[in-house]
Amino acid sequence: MNLELTKKTGCVFAVALGEIIATVSGFALEIHDTEDDNKFDGMTGVMSLNSKNQGTLFISAGEAGMRILCSFMMGIAEEQVTGDDMQDALCELVNMTAGNVKLRVTDEDYMFTLMPPFILTGENMTLVTKKRVRVISKALSDAAGGISIKIKIVY
């Protein structure tokens, strides 16, 4: 597997997520590298990327940041946002991100089929992979620090 291509692919996912969040909420998030701690925040949206090079997309956000995003996405007050609303919004972010990237990827080895997204919730979740698996990690956050989202792509 081409290491440079997988790094580039990770950036494409992060850029797509940032653009989608800006469109649906108005927040401009900065993208930066993360330490590869493989820890997830309280809520994680997941989608399998079925392609020649099988992969998985993970987008993780804490409740406070997800509540803010969901409020702006739905046009309701933060205190009206429910847990189900946040899970639905995160699934939609996963779906829109993967769909956006699907349109951008031109390397046949990385073209993928969209699968239904799902949510994992819990405390102290950690991603454990085999040694030969590539994990690409990025983080997106706003300047005020209220929103922090992690994105991981595993090939």
TORNU-297648 format. One record per residue (C-alpha): residue in three letters; x negated, y negated, z. Coordinates in steps of 0.02 Angstrom, whole numbers, plus 32768, in hexadecimal, padded with zeros to 4 digits. Layout:
ALAXYZ/...
END
This chain:
MET800080008000/ASN7FC17F537FD3/LEU7FA07EF78078/GLU7FA17E4C8025/LEU804B7E707FD7/THR80967EA7807D/LYS80597E0680D0/LYS80A47DA28042/THR81477E038050/GLY814F7DD9810A/CYS813E7D2080E2/VAL81CA7D2E8062/PHE823F7D7380E8/ALA820F7CEB8165/VAL82257C6080E4/ALA82CE7CA780AF/LEU83097CAF8165/GLY82D07BFC8185/GLU832A7BBC80EA/ILE83CA7C188118/ILE83C97BD681CB/ALA83AE7B258188/THR84427B3B8112/VAL84BD7B87818E/SER848D7B248229/GLY84267A8D81F5/PHE83917AC28260/ALA82E57AB8820F/LEU827B7B40825D/GLU81BE7B4D8250/ILE81717BF4821F/HIS80D77C32827A/ASP80797CD38297/THR809B7D348335/GLU80357DA483A2/ASP805F7E55836F/ASP80AE7E818417/ASN813F7EE183C6/LYS81B57EA1844E/PHE82657E6D841F/ASP82D57DEA846C/GLY83817E1584B0/MET83D97E2C8408/THR838F7E79836B/GLY83DE7E8682C0/VAL839C7F178257/MET83A97F4B81A0/SER83597FDC8145/LEU83007FA780A4/ASN8315803C8031/SER829080357FAA/LYS81FA80957F6A/ASN819F80528003/GLN8221806F808B/GLY822E7FE28108/THR82957F968193/LEU82BE7EE081B7/PHE82D07EA7826D/ILE830B7DF982A0/SER83097DD9835A/ALA834C7D4783C0/GLY836F7D228476/GLU841F7CFA84AF/ALA84027C4084CB/GLY83BC7C21841D/MET843D7C9183CB/ARG84C97C368426/ILE848B7B8F83E0/LEU847B7BD3832F/CYS85247C288336/SER85767B898375/PHE85357B2882DF/MET85597BB68265/MET860E7BC682A0/GLY86307B0F82C7/ILE86667B31837A/ALA86267AF98424/GLU859B7B618472/GLU86087B918507/GLN86887BDC848F/VAL86097C51843D/THR86227D068473/GLY85A97D988471/ASP86077DE183DC/ASP85F67D3A8381/MET85397D3C839B/GLN852A7DF08360/ASP85927DCB82C5/ALA85287D3082A0/LEU84857D9082B4/CYS84C47E1B8241/GLU84F07D9681C2/LEU84427D4781D0/VAL83F47DF381B2/ASN84667E12811D/MET84497D6680CF/THR838C7D7180EB/ALA837E7E1C809A/GLY83EE7DE6800A/ASN83877D497FEE/VAL82E47DAB7FEE/LYS832D7E2F7F7A/LEU83407DA67EF7/ARG828A7D6E7F0E/VAL822B7E137F10/THR81E97E417E63/ASP81737ED17E8E/GLU81D17F717E65/ASP81837FCB7EFA/TYR81D67F4E7F71/MET827F7F357F1D/PHE83017F787F95/THR83B97FA27FA9/LEU841C7F41802B/MET845E7FAE80B8/PRO84DB7F7F8140/PRO84877F1D81CD/PHE849F7F4D8283/ILE84747F04832E/LEU84097F4883BB/THR841B7EF88466/GLY83C37F14850B/GLU83337EDE8576/ASN827A7F02855C/MET828F7F5084B0/THR81EC7F7F845A/LEU81CA7FBA83A9/VAL8159805383A3/THR8119808E82F9/LYS809F810C82B3/LYS7FED80CE829D/ARG7FF680C381DF/VAL8091805581DD/ARG80817F9C81B1/VAL80DB7F238224/ILE80E67E6F81E6/SER811A7DF4826D/LYS814B7D3D8262/ALA81A27CC682D8/LEU82137C3482B3/SER82377BAB8331/ASP827A7AFB833C/ALA82137A69837C/ALA827D7A58841A/GLY82617B0E8448/GLY83197B3C8458/ILE83177BB783C8/SER82977C4183B4/ILE82AD7CD1833B/LYS82377D608315/ILE82377DB98270/LYS81DF7E5F8250/ILE81D57EC581B3/VAL81987F7781C2/TYR81567FD6812A/
END
